[in-house]
Amino acid sequence: MSTVRINDDIKKEVTPILDDLGLSLSEAINIFLHQIKINNGIPFHIKRKGIIELNDGYGSYICEHGHLHDYSKMNFKELEEEAKNNKSYHNVEELMKDLEEE
């Protein structure tokens, strides 16, 4: 038998939840340990919330969902020129007329 130290505050918070599930704290811990064995690691992602800036000089970052937003490969000069050359429309009719002409 092993002894595990558990924060009293978290124990008080989770005990009613486990009671509703019909589990003791000991059973919940054993389930967690079995999941570690089955998953060959912690059975959920452990990561900091928020974005992680990459400091690449382009504003690239990893978002809170773990997706890489890599702006280092973007050609900002090309995007700037494209934005300057974009037409603007005052209403849908102008847009539709221009589309029909193409």
N, C-alpha and C positions, 0 to 999 in steps of 0.2 A: 504494500500500500504506500502511495506517495502522498506528500503534502503539497498543496498548491496555495500560494498566497493570492487572495483576491481582494481588490479594493472594495471596502464596505459599501461605498456609495453606489458603485455599479452593480454590486450583488443585490442591493435593495431594489434597484431599478429593474433588473432582469428577472428576479425571482417571480413576480406576478405574471410576467409574460410566459416564463417556462411552466408555471403552474397551469396556465390556460392551455398550454400545449400538452400537458400531462407528463412533463419531464422534470426530473430533479436537476439541480445544478451539476451534480456529478455525472448524470447521464448526458447532459448537454456537452460537457467537457469531453467525455468519451467519444461522442459523435464528432466533435470538432477534430479530435486526434485521429479518428478513423479516416476522416476526409483528408487530412494531411497525408496520411499513408496512401490513400487511393489516388490523390492528385499529385503525389510526389512533391508536395509543397503546400503552401498556404492556399486554401480553396477559394480565395477571392483576391482581387487586385488590391495591393496596398500602394497608394500613391498620394502625393500631396495634391490638394485642390488648387485650382487656378492654372495660370499659364506659366510655362517655363521659357524665358527668353533665351535665344541662342547666341546673342551678341555677335552676329555675323556682319553687322553694319547695314543690313537690309530690312531689319524688323521681323525676321523669321522667328517663329515660336512654336511650341508644342502646346496645344489647347488642353483644357481640362478633360477632354474626352480621349486624349492621347494621340490626336492627329497632328502630323507635322504640317505646318504652314510655312513652306520654304519659298521665300521671296528672293533668294539669292540668284535664282535662275530666270527671274523675270527681267525683261528688257524694258526698263522704265521709260527710256527715251522713246522707244517705239509706242508704248502705251500713251505717253504724253502727246505725241504727234497724232495718234489715232483719235484721242479725245478732242484735240483742236479741230480735226477735220470732220468730226461727227456733226450731222445736221441736227437741228432742234426743231420741234414742231409745236405749234400753239394749240393744236387740237387733233383729234383722231382723223378728221377728214383730210388734213394736210398730209399726214402720215400715209393714209390709204392711197391718196393720189400719187405720192412719190413711189410707193410700192408698185402700183399699177404701171408706172412709167418704166420701171426696171424690167 
